[in-house]
Amino acid sequence: MKTGTGQILRLVGLLIEMLGVLGVVAGRPNFGATRLRLPGGTTVAPAWIAVTLGFLIWLIGTILVVASRPSRS
């Protein structure tokens, strides 16, 4: 069960990350782009949030896959 869920999370995370990278590459810098304010007062483009979120989802999926493998001993 963990392996299947982990593989799905890895695939979904990779897809979100790729869409975020596409948004970063296709985005026009400082031409009225929408920016989101983070709790520290910093602003960031939504595409970078998608890249970060996709990476975190992929990382959780990878951890689930690795944790479900049988031990080597």
C-alpha positions as CSV (number, residue, x, y, z in Angstrom):
1,M,0.0,0.0,0.0
2,K,2.8,2.5,0.9
3,T,4.6,1.7,-2.4
4,G,1.6,2.4,-4.6
5,T,0.8,5.6,-2.7
6,G,4.4,6.7,-2.8
7,Q,4.6,6.2,-6.5
8,I,1.4,8.2,-7.1
9,L,2.7,11.0,-4.8
10,R,6.0,11.0,-6.7
11,L,4.3,11.3,-10.1
12,V,1.8,14.0,-8.9
13,G,4.7,16.0,-7.3
14,L,6.8,15.8,-10.4
15,L,3.8,17.0,-12.5
16,I,3.2,19.9,-10.2
17,E,6.9,20.8,-10.2
18,M,7.1,20.6,-14.0
19,L,4.1,23.0,-14.3
20,G,5.7,25.3,-11.9
21,V,9.0,25.3,-13.8
22,L,7.0,26.0,-17.0
23,G,5.3,28.9,-15.2
24,V,8.7,30.3,-14.1
25,V,10.2,30.0,-17.6
26,A,7.1,31.4,-19.4
27,G,6.5,34.2,-16.9
28,R,7.4,37.8,-17.7
29,P,9.5,39.4,-15.0
30,N,8.0,42.5,-13.3
31,F,5.3,43.2,-16.0
32,G,2.3,43.3,-13.6
33,A,2.9,39.8,-12.5
34,T,0.8,38.6,-9.6
35,R,2.9,38.0,-6.5
36,L,1.9,36.5,-3.2
37,R,3.0,37.8,0.1
38,L,4.5,35.2,2.5
39,P,4.3,35.5,6.3
40,G,7.7,37.1,6.6
41,G,6.7,40.0,4.3
42,T,8.5,38.6,1.3
43,T,6.7,38.4,-2.0
44,V,7.0,35.5,-4.4
45,A,5.6,34.4,-7.7
46,P,3.0,31.6,-7.6
47,A,5.0,29.5,-10.0
48,W,7.8,29.2,-7.4
49,I,5.3,28.1,-4.8
50,A,4.2,25.4,-7.3
51,V,7.8,24.3,-7.8
52,T,8.4,24.1,-4.0
53,L,5.1,22.3,-3.3
54,G,5.7,19.8,-6.1
55,F,9.2,19.1,-4.8
56,L,7.8,18.5,-1.2
57,I,5.1,16.1,-2.5
58,W,7.7,14.3,-4.6
59,L,10.0,14.0,-1.5
60,I,7.2,12.6,0.7
61,G,6.4,10.0,-2.0
62,T,10.1,9.1,-2.3
63,I,10.3,8.6,1.5
64,L,7.3,6.4,1.5
65,V,8.7,4.2,-1.3
66,V,12.1,3.9,0.4
67,A,10.5,3.2,3.8
68,S,8.4,0.4,2.3
69,R,11.3,-1.5,0.8
70,P,12.5,-4.6,2.7
71,S,15.7,-4.2,4.7
72,R,19.0,-5.4,3.3
73,S,20.0,-7.4,6.3
